[in-house]
Amino acid sequence: MKPGQAAATPGIQSPPQSPSLLQRAYVAVVGGDFDEPDDPTRARLLDAAFDQFCRMGIQRSSMDEVARRAGLSRVTIYRKFDTKDALVEQVILREFRRYFLRFLADIGEADTAEERVVFGFVSSLRSILGNPLIGGLIETEPTLLAGSIGADDGRMLAAVRQFLAQQLRKEQSAGNIAADLDTELTAEMMVRFSNSFLTVPSQLVDVHDDEQLAAIARRYLVPMLNPPKP
């Protein structure tokens, strides 16, 4: 044990971490449980909150402002969402569900595994950076976003890696990529590569240029599908 490190208390285990919003969105999409709730008032409030948060930011927006934007009463919004945190959570969760669904729709237009990697890379950056709420949070309120989705301990990256690894295993099962490809590690590298463009501005790459992003994916990501022979 290192100096200053507290010893673990025998017989006591740390409570399990609750899944991040991104993990929950992934589970919903993979499990087919991603339909919008059949509650027009709730949907109206979520739409109003999305618009309010995009315009003013989450921290500067209040529940009363969201209710007014929705044309509903303060009583109604608190009947649907106990707290502002609960409302923020549901708005972000809905956007992440849509992100995964958009990804699946985009790669569904490709004919080969290689092109699905390219389409997926472009789709991911476009969906995140082009989303006025998520993209705005990355730029202006990254700490708030990290706290909301559990990104500060790597769970966000793990959720996307899990999603991508599943897509790679499907390609393996279909015989489209090498059977000995380490899908988990390859997915990890691909996600970290993509994440770098989301979190660190590039002076060389225009992340809003789909053709440039596609060229980068073909040059650096597609070769990951063919592991070198020992």
Number of C-alpha atoms within 10 A of each C-alpha: 6 6 5 6 7 8 8 9 8 6 5 7 8 7 6 6 8 9 15 21 23 27 23 17 25 24 17 15 19 15 9 9 12 16 10 11 8 8 8 10 14 17 15 16 25 22 16 20 25 22 17 22 22 18 14 11 16 20 10 10 16 14 19 16 15 25 22 14 16 20 12 15 13 14 10 13 23 15 11 13 16 10 13 18 13 11 21 17 15 16 20 21 21 18 19 23 24 16 22 22 16 16 19 17 14 17 21 14 11 15 9 14 21 19 18 22 24 23 24 23 25 26 24 20 20 19 19 18 20 14 15 15 22 20 19 19 20 17 14 12 15 16 12 15 19 18 12 18 22 20 20 13 11 12 19 19 19 18 22 20 22 19 19 21 21 16 18 25 18 14 18 17 11 11 11 15 19 15 15 10 17 15 23 18 12 19 22 18 15 22 21 15 15 17 14 11 15 18 11 8 12 11 7 6 12 13 18 13 11 16 12 13 21 19 13 16 23 17 12 12 20 17 12 19 18 12 14 8 5 3
